[in-house]
Amino acid sequence: MSVLAQRTVPTDVRQAVVRYLIDNVGNPSVSLSEMIHAARRMFPLCELTDWELGDHIARSAIDAGFSIEFDAEVP
């Protein structure tokens, strides 16, 4: 069984995710699609796929105690 290599999330993207979570600490949940779109606006040249970016966002939010709204758009 082959394992897919996971790319490292750039530091500036990680910091932006943490900042977003801190700014929204009053909300019990975060929208995955909203955060992905916000990250794409801030970092249009980010080489991560939406899946990789969403995975990082979801893991970070869960670690911080947020619940996740898995409302990503299906292509």
C-alpha positions in Angstrom: 0.0 0.0 0.0 1.4 3.4 -1.0 1.2 6.4 1.3 0.7 9.8 -0.2 3.3 12.3 0.9 1.7 15.3 2.6 3.2 18.7 1.7 4.2 21.0 4.5 1.9 24.0 5.0 3.8 27.3 4.6 4.4 29.2 7.8 2.5 32.3 6.6 -0.6 30.1 5.8 -0.4 28.4 9.3 -0.2 31.8 11.0 -3.1 33.1 9.0 -5.2 30.1 10.0 -4.3 30.6 13.7 -5.1 34.3 13.4 -8.5 33.5 11.9 -9.3 31.1 14.7 -8.3 33.6 17.4 -10.4 36.3 15.7 -13.4 34.0 15.7 -12.9 32.5 19.2 -16.5 33.6 20.1 -18.0 31.3 17.5 -18.4 27.6 18.4 -17.7 26.4 14.9 -15.9 27.5 11.7 -16.9 27.1 8.1 -14.3 25.0 6.2 -15.3 26.5 2.8 -15.2 30.1 4.2 -11.7 29.6 5.6 -10.4 28.0 2.4 -11.8 30.9 0.3 -10.2 33.4 2.7 -6.9 31.6 2.5 -7.0 31.6 -1.3 -7.7 35.4 -1.3 -4.8 36.0 1.0 -2.4 33.6 -0.7 -3.4 33.2 -4.3 -0.1 31.5 -5.2 -0.4 28.9 -2.5 0.5 25.5 -4.0 -1.6 23.4 -1.6 -4.7 21.8 -3.0 -8.1 22.7 -1.5 -8.1 19.3 0.1 -4.6 19.8 1.7 -5.6 23.3 2.8 -8.9 22.1 4.2 -7.2 19.3 6.0 -4.8 21.6 7.7 -7.6 24.1 8.6 -9.8 21.3 10.1 -7.0 19.8 12.1 -6.0 23.2 13.5 -9.5 24.2 14.3 -10.3 20.9 16.0 -7.0 21.1 18.0 -8.2 24.6 19.2 -11.6 23.3 20.3 -13.7 24.4 17.4 -16.3 22.3 15.7 -16.1 22.2 11.9 -18.8 22.9 9.3 -17.8 20.6 6.5 -19.5 22.7 3.9 -16.9 22.5 1.1 -18.2 22.8 -2.4 -18.2 19.7 -4.6 -16.8 20.3 -8.0 
